[in-house]
Amino acid sequence: MRNWDEEEEGWEDDAPREKLPQNNENHLSQQEVAILLGVSRSRVSEIESRALLKFKTILLRRYKAEDF
């Protein structure tokens, strides 16, 4: 994961981390993405939800529901 240092709050390489999932390698939280993009965490959540809905729609069109 890429660390950042800005103004008052910033991630540090040696900072202790609380219980990260084992599959968290190179993944960013919504808050980290929001900071990098300069938007709110809630906006990142909205974008993520819309992207997942589009992905689901594409998959359901490609593979009919009865195939599952």
CHARMM-style PDB file with segment names, atoms N, HN, CA, C and O in Angstrom:
ATOM      1  N   MET     1       0.853  -1.170   0.000  1.00  0.00      PROA
ATOM      2  CA  MET     1       0.000   0.000   0.000  1.00  0.00      PROA
ATOM      3  C   MET     1       0.896   1.228   0.000  1.00  0.00      PROA
ATOM      4  O   MET     1       1.902   1.268   0.708  1.00  0.00      PROA
ATOM      5  N   ARG     2       0.543   2.200  -0.769  1.00  0.00      PROA
ATOM      6  HN  ARG     2      -0.275   2.167  -1.344  1.00  0.00      PROA
ATOM      7  CA  ARG     2       1.305   3.429  -0.850  1.00  0.00      PROA
ATOM      8  C   ARG     2       0.928   4.341   0.311  1.00  0.00      PROA
ATOM      9  O   ARG     2      -0.250   4.589   0.570  1.00  0.00      PROA
ATOM     10  N   ASN     3       1.934   4.828   0.995  1.00  0.00      PROA
ATOM     11  HN  ASN     3       2.891   4.627   0.785  1.00  0.00      PROA
ATOM     12  CA  ASN     3       1.692   5.696   2.141  1.00  0.00      PROA
ATOM     13  C   ASN     3       1.818   7.150   1.715  1.00  0.00      PROA
ATOM     14  O   ASN     3       2.512   7.470   0.750  1.00  0.00      PROA
ATOM     15  N   TRP     4       1.154   8.009   2.432  1.00  0.00      PROA
ATOM     16  HN  TRP     4       0.591   7.749   3.216  1.00  0.00      PROA
ATOM     17  CA  TRP     4       1.166   9.424   2.093  1.00  0.00      PROA
ATOM     18  C   TRP     4       1.459  10.234   3.335  1.00  0.00      PROA
ATOM     19  O   TRP     4       1.192   9.805   4.457  1.00  0.00      PROA
ATOM     20  N   ASP     5       2.011  11.407   3.117  1.00  0.00      PROA
ATOM     21  HN  ASP     5       2.228  11.755   2.205  1.00  0.00      PROA
ATOM     22  CA  ASP     5       2.294  12.331   4.205  1.00  0.00      PROA
ATOM     23  C   ASP     5       1.787  13.699   3.793  1.00  0.00      PROA
ATOM     24  O   ASP     5       2.313  14.296   2.854  1.00  0.00      PROA
ATOM     25  N   GLU     6       0.800  14.192   4.465  1.00  0.00      PROA
ATOM     26  HN  GLU     6       0.373  13.706   5.229  1.00  0.00      PROA
ATOM     27  CA  GLU     6       0.251  15.505   4.182  1.00  0.00      PROA
ATOM     28  C   GLU     6      -0.133  16.191   5.469  1.00  0.00      PROA
ATOM     29  O   GLU     6      -0.602  15.550   6.410  1.00  0.00      PROA
ATOM     30  N   GLU     7       0.060  17.453   5.510  1.00  0.00      PROA
ATOM     31  HN  GLU     7       0.441  17.973   4.746  1.00  0.00      PROA
ATOM     32  CA  GLU     7      -0.368  18.339   6.577  1.00  0.00      PROA
ATOM     33  C   GLU     7      -0.426  17.660   7.939  1.00  0.00      PROA
ATOM     34  O   GLU     7       0.565  17.077   8.379  1.00  0.00      PROA
ATOM     35  N   GLU     8      -1.581  17.728   8.619  1.00  0.00      PROA
ATOM     36  HN  GLU     8      -2.386  18.202   8.261  1.00  0.00      PROA
ATOM     37  CA  GLU     8      -1.683  17.254   9.990  1.00  0.00      PROA
ATOM     38  C   GLU     8      -1.776  15.736  10.099  1.00  0.00      PROA
ATOM     39  O   GLU     8      -1.148  15.135  10.970  1.00  0.00      PROA
ATOM     40  N   GLU     9      -2.553  15.121   9.222  1.00  0.00      PROA
ATOM     41  HN  GLU     9      -3.063  15.609   8.514  1.00  0.00      PROA
ATOM     42  CA  GLU     9      -2.769  13.683   9.325  1.00  0.00      PROA
ATOM     43  C   GLU     9      -2.096  12.986   8.159  1.00  0.00      PROA
ATOM     44  O   GLU     9      -2.268  13.390   7.008  1.00  0.00      PROA
ATOM     45  N   GLY    10      -1.336  11.948   8.444  1.00  0.00      PROA
ATOM     46  HN  GLY    10      -1.197  11.619   9.378  1.00  0.00      PROA
ATOM     47  CA  GLY    10      -0.693  11.192   7.378  1.00  0.00      PROA
ATOM     48  C   GLY    10      -0.325   9.806   7.845  1.00  0.00      PROA
ATOM     49  O   GLY    10      -0.078   9.591   9.031  1.00  0.00      PROA
ATOM     50  N   TRP    11      -0.287   8.872   6.931  1.00  0.00      PROA
ATOM     51  HN  TRP    11      -0.488   9.047   5.968  1.00  0.00      PROA
ATOM     52  CA  TRP    11       0.105   7.512   7.252  1.00  0.00      PROA
ATOM     53  C   TRP    11       1.612   7.459   7.342  1.00  0.00      PROA
ATOM     54  O   TRP    11       2.309   8.138   6.588  1.00  0.00      PROA
ATOM     55  N   GLU    12       2.107   6.676   8.238  1.00  0.00      PROA
ATOM     56  HN  GLU    12       1.541   6.124   8.850  1.00  0.00      PROA
ATOM     57  CA  GLU    12       3.532   6.474   8.369  1.00  0.00      PROA
ATOM     58  C   GLU    12       3.810   4.978   8.223  1.00  0.00      PROA
ATOM     59  O   GLU    12       2.992   4.142   8.605  1.00  0.00      PROA
ATOM     60  N   ASP    13       4.984   4.655   7.661  1.00  0.00      PROA
ATOM     61  HN  ASP    13       5.648   5.335   7.350  1.00  0.00      PROA
ATOM     62  CA  ASP    13       5.329   3.259   7.432  1.00  0.00      PROA
ATOM     63  C   ASP    13       5.347   2.438   8.717  1.00  0.00      PROA
ATOM     64  O   ASP    13       4.942   1.275   8.712  1.00  0.00      PROA
ATOM     65  N   ASP    14       5.809   3.025   9.809  1.00  0.00      PROA
ATOM     66  HN  ASP    14       6.138   3.969   9.813  1.00  0.00      PROA
ATOM     67  CA  ASP    14       5.963   2.278  11.052  1.00  0.00      PROA
ATOM     68  C   ASP    14       4.747   2.367  11.960  1.00  0.00      PROA
ATOM     69  O   ASP    14       4.786   1.856  13.080  1.00  0.00      PROA
ATOM     70  N   ALA    15       3.686   2.989  11.519  1.00  0.00      PROA
ATOM     71  HN  ALA    15       3.654   3.403  10.609  1.00  0.00      PROA
ATOM     72  CA  ALA    15       2.497   3.143  12.343  1.00  0.00      PROA
ATOM     73  C   ALA    15       1.833   1.784  12.550  1.00  0.00      PROA
ATOM     74  O   ALA    15       1.646   1.036  11.590  1.00  0.00      PROA
ATOM     75  N   PRO    16       1.475   1.456  13.794  1.00  0.00      PROA
ATOM     76  CA  PRO    16       0.798   0.169  14.026  1.00  0.00      PROA
ATOM     77  C   PRO    16      -0.579   0.164  13.375  1.00  0.00      PROA
ATOM     78  O   PRO    16      -1.295   1.165  13.408  1.00  0.00      PROA
ATOM     79  N   ARG    17      -0.929  -0.934  12.803  1.00  0.00      PROA
ATOM     80  HN  ARG    17      -0.347  -1.747  12.776  1.00  0.00      PROA
ATOM     81  CA  ARG    17      -2.220  -1.077  12.131  1.00  0.00      PROA
ATOM     82  C   ARG    17      -3.088  -2.048  12.920  1.00  0.00      PROA
ATOM     83  O   ARG    17      -2.601  -3.034  13.472  1.00  0.00      PROA
ATOM     84  N   GLU    18      -4.369  -1.753  12.963  1.00  0.00      PROA
ATOM     85  HN  GLU    18      -4.765  -0.952  12.515  1.00  0.00      PROA
ATOM     86  CA  GLU    18      -5.288  -2.657  13.645  1.00  0.00      PROA
ATOM     87  C   GLU    18      -5.793  -3.696  12.666  1.00  0.00      PROA
ATOM     88  O   GLU    18      -6.014  -3.390  11.495  1.00  0.00      PROA
ATOM     89  N   LYS    19      -5.973  -4.886  13.119  1.00  0.00      PROA
ATOM     90  HN  LYS    19      -5.794  -5.135  14.071  1.00  0.00      PROA
ATOM     91  CA  LYS    19      -6.537  -6.029  12.423  1.00  0.00      PROA
ATOM     92  C   LYS    19      -6.931  -5.792  10.965  1.00  0.00      PROA
ATOM     93  O   LYS    19      -8.102  -5.560  10.667  1.00  0.00      PROA
ATOM     94  N   LEU    20      -5.976  -5.848  10.078  1.00  0.00      PROA
ATOM     95  HN  LEU    20      -5.024  -6.037  10.320  1.00  0.00      PROA
ATOM     96  CA  LEU    20      -6.256  -5.749   8.648  1.00  0.00      PROA
ATOM     97  C   LEU    20      -6.627  -7.125   8.122  1.00  0.00      PROA
ATOM     98  O   LEU    20      -6.060  -8.126   8.562  1.00  0.00      PROA
ATOM     99  N   PRO    21      -7.568  -7.193   7.191  1.00  0.00      PROA
ATOM    100  CA  PRO    21      -7.884  -8.495   6.592  1.00  0.00      PROA
ATOM    101  C   PRO    21      -6.653  -9.060   5.901  1.00  0.00      PROA
ATOM    102  O   PRO    21      -5.794  -8.306   5.444  1.00  0.00      PROA
ATOM    103  N   GLN    22      -6.566 -10.357   5.825  1.00  0.00      PROA
ATOM    104  HN  GLN    22      -7.264 -10.970   6.196  1.00  0.00      PROA
ATOM    105  CA  GLN    22      -5.395 -10.983   5.218  1.00  0.00      PROA
ATOM    106  C   GLN    22      -5.263 -10.667   3.736  1.00  0.00      PROA
ATOM    107  O   GLN    22      -4.160 -10.718   3.191  1.00  0.00      PROA
ATOM    108  N   ASN    23      -6.363 -10.345   3.078  1.00  0.00      PROA
ATOM    109  HN  ASN    23      -7.259 -10.304   3.520  1.00  0.00      PROA
ATOM    110  CA  ASN    23      -6.321 -10.058   1.641  1.00  0.00      PROA
ATOM    111  C   ASN    23      -6.179  -8.561   1.368  1.00  0.00      PROA
ATOM    112  O   ASN    23      -6.545  -8.103   0.286  1.00  0.00      PROA
ATOM    113  N   ASN    24      -5.665  -7.803   2.307  1.00  0.00      PROA
ATOM    114  HN  ASN    24      -5.368  -8.175   3.186  1.00  0.00      PROA
ATOM    115  CA  ASN    24      -5.616  -6.349   2.173  1.00  0.00      PROA
ATOM    116  C   ASN    24      -4.368  -5.854   1.444  1.00  0.00      PROA
ATOM    117  O   ASN    24      -4.143  -4.645   1.388  1.00  0.00      PROA
ATOM    118  N   GLU    25      -3.567  -6.727   0.897  1.00  0.00      PROA
ATOM    119  HN  GLU    25      -3.750  -7.709   0.943  1.00  0.00      PROA
ATOM    120  CA  GLU    25      -2.344  -6.318   0.235  1.00  0.00      PROA
ATOM    121  C   GLU    25      -2.648  -5.447  -0.983  1.00  0.00      PROA
ATOM    122  O   GLU    25      -3.377  -5.858  -1.886  1.00  0.00      PROA
ATOM    123  N   ASN    26      -2.089  -4.259  -0.997  1.00  0.00      PROA
ATOM    124  HN  ASN    26      -1.497  -3.926  -0.263  1.00  0.00      PROA
ATOM    125  CA  ASN    26      -2.232  -3.294  -2.096  1.00  0.00      PROA
ATOM    126  C   ASN    26      -3.662  -2.796  -2.312  1.00  0.00      PROA
ATOM    127  O   ASN    26      -3.980  -2.313  -3.398  1.00  0.00      PROA
ATOM    128  N   HSD    27      -4.514  -2.902  -1.321  1.00  0.00      PROA
ATOM    129  HN  HSD    27      -4.255  -3.296  -0.439  1.00  0.00      PROA
ATOM    130  CA  HSD    27      -5.870  -2.384  -1.413  1.00  0.00      PROA
ATOM    131  C   HSD    27      -5.958  -1.105  -0.586  1.00  0.00      PROA
ATOM    132  O   HSD    27      -5.262  -0.958   0.419  1.00  0.00      PROA
ATOM    133  N   LEU    28      -6.808  -0.192  -1.012  1.00  0.00      PROA
ATOM    134  HN  LEU    28      -7.373  -0.311  -1.828  1.00  0.00      PROA
ATOM    135  CA  LEU    28      -7.008   1.060  -0.288  1.00  0.00      PROA
ATOM    136  C   LEU    28      -8.407   1.098   0.288  1.00  0.00      PROA
ATOM    137  O   LEU    28      -9.346   0.572  -0.310  1.00  0.00      PROA
ATOM    138  N   SER    29      -8.548   1.715   1.439  1.00  0.00      PROA
ATOM    139  HN  SER    29      -7.785   2.142   1.924  1.00  0.00      PROA
ATOM    140  CA  SER    29      -9.874   1.913   2.017  1.00  0.00      PROA
ATOM    141  C   SER    29     -10.582   3.029   1.263  1.00  0.00      PROA
ATOM    142  O   SER    29      -9.957   3.769   0.503  1.00  0.00      PROA
ATOM    143  N   GLN    30     -11.879   3.143   1.475  1.00  0.00      PROA
ATOM    144  HN  GLN    30     -12.386   2.542   2.092  1.00  0.00      PROA
ATOM    145  CA  GLN    30     -12.625   4.235   0.844  1.00  0.00      PROA
ATOM    146  C   GLN    30     -12.069   5.580   1.295  1.00  0.00      PROA
ATOM    147  O   GLN    30     -11.996   6.515   0.497  1.00  0.00      PROA
ATOM    148  N   GLN    31     -11.680   5.689   2.553  1.00  0.00      PROA
ATOM    149  HN  GLN    31     -11.739   4.929   3.200  1.00  0.00      PROA
ATOM    150  CA  GLN    31     -11.137   6.942   3.063  1.00  0.00      PROA
ATOM    151  C   GLN    31      -9.818   7.290   2.382  1.00  0.00      PROA
ATOM    152  O   GLN    31      -9.583   8.450   2.043  1.00  0.00      PROA
ATOM    153  N   GLU    32      -8.958   6.297   2.180  1.00  0.00      PROA
ATOM    154  HN  GLU    32      -9.149   5.354   2.456  1.00  0.00      PROA
ATOM    155  CA  GLU    32      -7.683   6.532   1.506  1.00  0.00      PROA
ATOM    156  C   GLU    32      -7.901   6.957   0.058  1.00  0.00      PROA
ATOM    157  O   GLU    32      -7.218   7.857  -0.432  1.00  0.00      PROA
ATOM    158  N   VAL    33      -8.845   6.321  -0.629  1.00  0.00      PROA
ATOM    159  HN  VAL    33      -9.400   5.591  -0.231  1.00  0.00      PROA
ATOM    160  CA  VAL    33      -9.162   6.698  -2.011  1.00  0.00      PROA
ATOM    161  C   VAL    33      -9.701   8.124  -2.044  1.00  0.00      PROA
ATOM    162  O   VAL    33      -9.326   8.913  -2.911  1.00  0.00      PROA
ATOM    163  N   ALA    34     -10.581   8.453  -1.102  1.00  0.00      PROA
ATOM    164  HN  ALA    34     -10.887   7.813  -0.397  1.00  0.00      PROA
ATOM    165  CA  ALA    34     -11.162   9.795  -1.047  1.00  0.00      PROA
ATOM    166  C   ALA    34     -10.073  10.853  -0.886  1.00  0.00      PROA
ATOM    167  O   ALA    34     -10.110  11.893  -1.544  1.00  0.00      PROA
ATOM    168  N   ILE    35      -9.122  10.590  -0.026  1.00  0.00      PROA
ATOM    169  HN  ILE    35      -9.092   9.745   0.508  1.00  0.00      PROA
ATOM    170  CA  ILE    35      -8.031  11.545   0.196  1.00  0.00      PROA
ATOM    171  C   ILE    35      -7.205  11.708  -1.069  1.00  0.00      PROA
ATOM    172  O   ILE    35      -6.869  12.829  -1.452  1.00  0.00      PROA
ATOM    173  N   LEU    36      -6.876  10.597  -1.721  1.00  0.00      PROA
ATOM    174  HN  LEU    36      -7.149   9.687  -1.410  1.00  0.00      PROA
ATOM    175  CA  LEU    36      -6.078  10.665  -2.951  1.00  0.00      PROA
ATOM    176  C   LEU    36      -6.795  11.417  -4.065  1.00  0.00      PROA
ATOM    177  O   LEU    36      -6.165  12.136  -4.841  1.00  0.00      PROA
ATOM    178  N   LEU    37      -8.128  11.248  -4.145  1.00  0.00      PROA
ATOM    179  HN  LEU    37      -8.640  10.664  -3.515  1.00  0.00      PROA
ATOM    180  CA  LEU    37      -8.895  11.896  -5.211  1.00  0.00      PROA
ATOM    181  C   LEU    37      -9.401  13.280  -4.836  1.00  0.00      PROA
ATOM    182  O   LEU    37      -9.846  14.037  -5.699  1.00  0.00      PROA
ATOM    183  N   GLY    38      -9.336  13.611  -3.561  1.00  0.00      PROA
ATOM    184  HN  GLY    38      -8.974  12.997  -2.860  1.00  0.00      PROA
ATOM    185  CA  GLY    38      -9.809  14.920  -3.119  1.00  0.00      PROA
ATOM    186  C   GLY    38     -11.326  15.022  -3.084  1.00  0.00      PROA
ATOM    187  O   GLY    38     -11.890  16.086  -3.341  1.00  0.00      PROA
ATOM    188  N   VAL    39     -11.987  13.912  -2.765  1.00  0.00      PROA
ATOM    189  HN  VAL    39     -11.529  13.047  -2.557  1.00  0.00      PROA
ATOM    190  CA  VAL    39     -13.441  13.897  -2.637  1.00  0.00      PROA
ATOM    191  C   VAL    39     -13.788  13.309  -1.276  1.00  0.00      PROA
ATOM    192  O   VAL    39     -12.906  12.861  -0.544  1.00  0.00      PROA
ATOM    193  N   SER    40     -15.077  13.312  -0.937  1.00  0.00      PROA
ATOM    194  HN  SER    40     -15.794  13.676  -1.531  1.00  0.00      PROA
ATOM    195  CA  SER    40     -15.495  12.759   0.355  1.00  0.00      PROA
ATOM    196  C   SER    40     -15.570  11.233   0.290  1.00  0.00      PROA
ATOM    197  O   SER    40     -15.696  10.656  -0.790  1.00  0.00      PROA
ATOM    198  N   ARG    41     -15.492  10.592   1.446  1.00  0.00      PROA
ATOM    199  HN  ARG    41     -15.389  11.061   2.323  1.00  0.00      PROA
ATOM    200  CA  ARG    41     -15.613   9.149   1.514  1.00  0.00      PROA
ATOM    201  C   ARG    41     -16.987   8.697   1.039  1.00  0.00      PROA
ATOM    202  O   ARG    41     -17.120   7.649   0.407  1.00  0.00      PROA
ATOM    203  N   SER    42     -18.009   9.494   1.346  1.00  0.00      PROA
ATOM    204  HN  SER    42     -17.901  10.346   1.859  1.00  0.00      PROA
ATOM    205  CA  SER    42     -19.353   9.122   0.910  1.00  0.00      PROA
ATOM    206  C   SER    42     -19.469   9.156  -0.617  1.00  0.00      PROA
ATOM    207  O   SER    42     -20.197   8.352  -1.199  1.00  0.00      PROA
ATOM    208  N   ARG    43     -18.763  10.074  -1.262  1.00  0.00      PROA
ATOM    209  HN  ARG    43     -18.172  10.727  -0.789  1.00  0.00      PROA
ATOM    210  CA  ARG    43     -18.779  10.122  -2.735  1.00  0.00      PROA
ATOM    211  C   ARG    43     -18.099   8.889  -3.313  1.00  0.00      PROA
ATOM    212  O   ARG    43     -18.556   8.336  -4.314  1.00  0.00      PROA
ATOM    213  N   VAL    44     -17.016   8.460  -2.688  1.00  0.00      PROA
ATOM    214  HN  VAL    44     -16.645   8.909  -1.875  1.00  0.00      PROA
ATOM    215  CA  VAL    44     -16.341   7.234  -3.121  1.00  0.00      PROA
ATOM    216  C   VAL    44     -17.290   6.050  -2.980  1.00  0.00      PROA
ATOM    217  O   VAL    44     -17.335   5.179  -3.849  1.00  0.00      PROA
ATOM    218  N   SER    45     -18.045   6.016  -1.890  1.00  0.00      PROA
ATOM    219  HN  SER    45     -18.009   6.723  -1.184  1.00  0.00      PROA
ATOM    220  CA  SER    45     -19.016   4.952  -1.667  1.00  0.00      PROA
ATOM    221  C   SER    45     -20.097   4.952  -2.744  1.00  0.00      PROA
ATOM    222  O   SER    45     -20.487   3.891  -3.234  1.00  0.00      PROA
ATOM    223  N   GLU    46     -20.582   6.136  -3.114  1.00  0.00      PROA
ATOM    224  HN  GLU    46     -20.265   6.997  -2.716  1.00  0.00      PROA
ATOM    225  CA  GLU    46     -21.590   6.244  -4.171  1.00  0.00      PROA
ATOM    226  C   GLU    46     -21.052   5.730  -5.499  1.00  0.00      PROA
ATOM    227  O   GLU    46     -21.737   4.992  -6.207  1.00  0.00      PROA
ATOM    228  N   ILE    47     -19.842   6.112  -5.833  1.00  0.00      PROA
ATOM    229  HN  ILE    47     -19.285   6.711  -5.258  1.00  0.00      PROA
ATOM    230  CA  ILE    47     -19.222   5.681  -7.089  1.00  0.00      PROA
ATOM    231  C   ILE    47     -19.029   4.171  -7.079  1.00  0.00      PROA
ATOM    232  O   ILE    47     -19.296   3.499  -8.076  1.00  0.00      PROA
ATOM    233  N   GLU    48     -18.567   3.641  -5.956  1.00  0.00      PROA
ATOM    234  HN  GLU    48     -18.350   4.187  -5.146  1.00  0.00      PROA
ATOM    235  CA  GLU    48     -18.364   2.202  -5.830  1.00  0.00      PROA
ATOM    236  C   GLU    48     -19.686   1.449  -6.004  1.00  0.00      PROA
ATOM    237  O   GLU    48     -19.728   0.430  -6.694  1.00  0.00      PROA
ATOM    238  N   SER    49     -20.756   1.937  -5.388  1.00  0.00      PROA
ATOM    239  HN  SER    49     -20.721   2.764  -4.827  1.00  0.00      PROA
ATOM    240  CA  SER    49     -22.065   1.294  -5.499  1.00  0.00      PROA
ATOM    241  C   SER    49     -22.569   1.287  -6.933  1.00  0.00      PROA
ATOM    242  O   SER    49     -23.087   0.276  -7.407  1.00  0.00      PROA
ATOM    243  N   ARG    50     -22.418   2.415  -7.626  1.00  0.00      PROA
ATOM    244  HN  ARG    50     -21.997   3.236  -7.241  1.00  0.00      PROA
ATOM    245  CA  ARG    50     -22.854   2.485  -9.025  1.00  0.00      PROA
ATOM    246  C   ARG    50     -22.045   1.548  -9.901  1.00  0.00      PROA
ATOM    247  O   ARG    50     -22.595   0.897 -10.790  1.00  0.00      PROA
ATOM    248  N   ALA    51     -20.737   1.472  -9.656  1.00  0.00      PROA
ATOM    249  HN  ALA    51     -20.291   2.000  -8.933  1.00  0.00      PROA
ATOM    250  CA  ALA    51     -19.876   0.584 -10.448  1.00  0.00      PROA
ATOM    251  C   ALA    51     -20.265  -0.873 -10.235  1.00  0.00      PROA
ATOM    252  O   ALA    51     -20.328  -1.645 -11.192  1.00  0.00      PROA
ATOM    253  N   LEU    52     -20.526  -1.255  -8.989  1.00  0.00      PROA
ATOM    254  HN  LEU    52     -20.474  -0.628  -8.211  1.00  0.00      PROA
ATOM    255  CA  LEU    52     -20.925  -2.633  -8.705  1.00  0.00      PROA
ATOM    256  C   LEU    52     -22.276  -2.969  -9.330  1.00  0.00      PROA
ATOM    257  O   LEU    52     -22.476  -4.081  -9.819  1.00  0.00      PROA
ATOM    258  N   LEU    53     -23.202  -2.014  -9.314  1.00  0.00      PROA
ATOM    259  HN  LEU    53     -23.040  -1.111  -8.916  1.00  0.00      PROA
ATOM    260  CA  LEU    53     -24.504  -2.233  -9.940  1.00  0.00      PROA
ATOM    261  C   LEU    53     -24.364  -2.422 -11.445  1.00  0.00      PROA
ATOM    262  O   LEU    53     -25.016  -3.292 -12.022  1.00  0.00      PROA
ATOM    263  N   LYS    54     -23.517  -1.614 -12.088  1.00  0.00      PROA
ATOM    264  HN  LYS    54     -22.987  -0.907 -11.620  1.00  0.00      PROA
ATOM    265  CA  LYS    54     -23.276  -1.763 -13.527  1.00  0.00      PROA
ATOM    266  C   LYS    54     -22.653  -3.115 -13.828  1.00  0.00      PROA
ATOM    267  O   LYS    54     -23.034  -3.785 -14.788  1.00  0.00      PROA
ATOM    268  N   PHE    55     -21.692  -3.512 -13.002  1.00  0.00      PROA
ATOM    269  HN  PHE    55     -21.383  -2.968 -12.222  1.00  0.00      PROA
ATOM    270  CA  PHE    55     -21.029  -4.794 -13.189  1.00  0.00      PROA
ATOM    271  C   PHE    55     -22.029  -5.939 -13.049  1.00  0.00      PROA
ATOM    272  O   PHE    55     -22.018  -6.876 -13.847  1.00  0.00      PROA
ATOM    273  N   LYS    56     -22.887  -5.862 -12.041  1.00  0.00      PROA
ATOM    274  HN  LYS    56     -22.895  -5.100 -11.394  1.00  0.00      PROA
ATOM    275  CA  LYS    56     -23.910  -6.886 -11.824  1.00  0.00      PROA
ATOM    276  C   LYS    56     -24.850  -6.964 -13.015  1.00  0.00      PROA
ATOM    277  O   LYS    56     -25.193  -8.058 -13.464  1.00  0.00      PROA
ATOM    278  N   THR    57     -25.273  -5.803 -13.535  1.00  0.00      PROA
ATOM    279  HN  THR    57     -24.994  -4.915 -13.171  1.00  0.00      PROA
ATOM    280  CA  THR    57     -26.180  -5.759 -14.685  1.00  0.00      PROA
ATOM    281  C   THR    57     -25.545  -6.422 -15.899  1.00  0.00      PROA
ATOM    282  O   THR    57     -26.199  -7.193 -16.603  1.00  0.00      PROA
ATOM    283  N   ILE    58     -24.279  -6.126 -16.143  1.00  0.00      PROA
ATOM    284  HN  ILE    58     -23.748  -5.500 -15.572  1.00  0.00      PROA
ATOM    285  CA  ILE    58     -23.573  -6.726 -17.284  1.00  0.00      PROA
ATOM    286  C   ILE    58     -23.490  -8.234 -17.130  1.00  0.00      PROA
ATOM    287  O   ILE    58     -23.732  -8.977 -18.082  1.00  0.00      PROA
ATOM    288  N   LEU    59     -23.147  -8.687 -15.926  1.00  0.00      PROA
ATOM    289  HN  LEU    59     -22.951  -8.084 -15.152  1.00  0.00      PROA
ATOM    290  CA  LEU    59     -23.049 -10.136 -15.699  1.00  0.00      PROA
ATOM    291  C   LEU    59     -24.394 -10.826 -15.864  1.00  0.00      PROA
ATOM    292  O   LEU    59     -24.472 -11.906 -16.450  1.00  0.00      PROA
ATOM    293  N   LEU    60     -25.453 -10.211 -15.351  1.00  0.00      PROA
ATOM    294  HN  LEU    60     -25.390  -9.334 -14.875  1.00  0.00      PROA
ATOM    295  CA  LEU    60     -26.771 -10.826 -15.475  1.00  0.00      PROA
ATOM    296  C   LEU    60     -27.248 -10.874 -16.917  1.00  0.00      PROA
ATOM    297  O   LEU    60     -27.958 -11.802 -17.302  1.00  0.00      PROA
ATOM    298  N   ARG    61     -26.870  -9.889 -17.717  1.00  0.00      PROA
ATOM    299  HN  ARG    61     -26.293  -9.135 -17.404  1.00  0.00      PROA
ATOM    300  CA  ARG    61     -27.227  -9.917 -19.144  1.00  0.00      PROA
ATOM    301  C   ARG    61     -26.452 -11.001 -19.873  1.00  0.00      PROA
ATOM    302  O   ARG    61     -26.992 -11.701 -20.729  1.00  0.00      PROA
ATOM    303  N   ARG    62     -25.180 -11.128 -19.521  1.00  0.00      PROA
ATOM    304  HN  ARG    62     -24.742 -10.560 -18.825  1.00  0.00      PROA
ATOM    305  CA  ARG    62     -24.338 -12.103 -20.203  1.00  0.00      PROA
ATOM    306  C   ARG    62     -24.711 -13.530 -19.814  1.00  0.00      PROA
ATOM    307  O   ARG    62     -24.808 -14.418 -20.661  1.00  0.00      PROA
ATOM    308  N   TYR    63     -24.914 -13.725 -18.523  1.00  0.00      PROA
ATOM    309  HN  TYR    63     -24.835 -13.003 -17.836  1.00  0.00      PROA
ATOM    310  CA  TYR    63     -25.258 -15.051 -18.009  1.00  0.00      PROA
ATOM    311  C   TYR    63     -26.649 -14.954 -17.404  1.00  0.00      PROA
ATOM    312  O   TYR    63     -26.824 -14.394 -16.322  1.00  0.00      PROA
ATOM    313  N   LYS    64     -27.605 -15.482 -18.080  1.00  0.00      PROA
ATOM    314  HN  LYS    64     -27.463 -15.937 -18.959  1.00  0.00      PROA
ATOM    315  CA  LYS    64     -28.989 -15.386 -17.649  1.00  0.00      PROA
ATOM    316  C   LYS    64     -29.132 -15.930 -16.231  1.00  0.00      PROA
ATOM    317  O   LYS    64     -28.423 -16.857 -15.839  1.00  0.00      PROA
ATOM    318  N   ALA    65     -30.045 -15.351 -15.472  1.00  0.00      PROA
ATOM    319  HN  ALA    65     -30.621 -14.598 -15.790  1.00  0.00      PROA
ATOM    320  CA  ALA    65     -30.246 -15.714 -14.072  1.00  0.00      PROA
ATOM    321  C   ALA    65     -30.521 -17.212 -13.911  1.00  0.00      PROA
ATOM    322  O   ALA    65     -30.138 -17.801 -12.901  1.00  0.00      PROA
ATOM    323  N   GLU    66     -31.173 -17.827 -14.883  1.00  0.00      PROA
ATOM    324  HN  GLU    66     -31.485 -17.348 -15.704  1.00  0.00      PROA
ATOM    325  CA  GLU    66     -31.510 -19.246 -14.765  1.00  0.00      PROA
ATOM    326  C   GLU    66     -30.277 -20.132 -14.875  1.00  0.00      PROA
ATOM    327  O   GLU    66     -30.330 -21.298 -14.486  1.00  0.00      PROA
ATOM    328  N   ASP    67     -29.174 -19.614 -15.391  1.00  0.00      PROA
ATOM    329  HN  ASP    67     -29.130 -18.666 -15.707  1.00  0.00      PROA
ATOM    330  CA  ASP    67     -27.939 -20.386 -15.482  1.00  0.00      PROA
ATOM    331  C   ASP    67     -27.280 -20.577 -14.125  1.00  0.00      PROA
ATOM    332  O   ASP    67     -26.403 -21.430 -13.984  1.00  0.00      PROA
ATOM    333  N   PHE    68     -27.683 -19.804 -13.128  1.00  0.00      PROA
ATOM    334  HN  PHE    68     -28.395 -19.112 -13.243  1.00  0.00      PROA
ATOM    335  CA  PHE    68     -27.072 -19.894 -11.810  1.00  0.00      PROA
ATOM    336  C   PHE    68     -27.806 -20.899 -11.060  1.00  0.00      PROA
ATOM    337  OT1 PHE    68     -27.482 -21.165  -9.903  1.00  0.00      PROA
TER     338      PHE     68
END
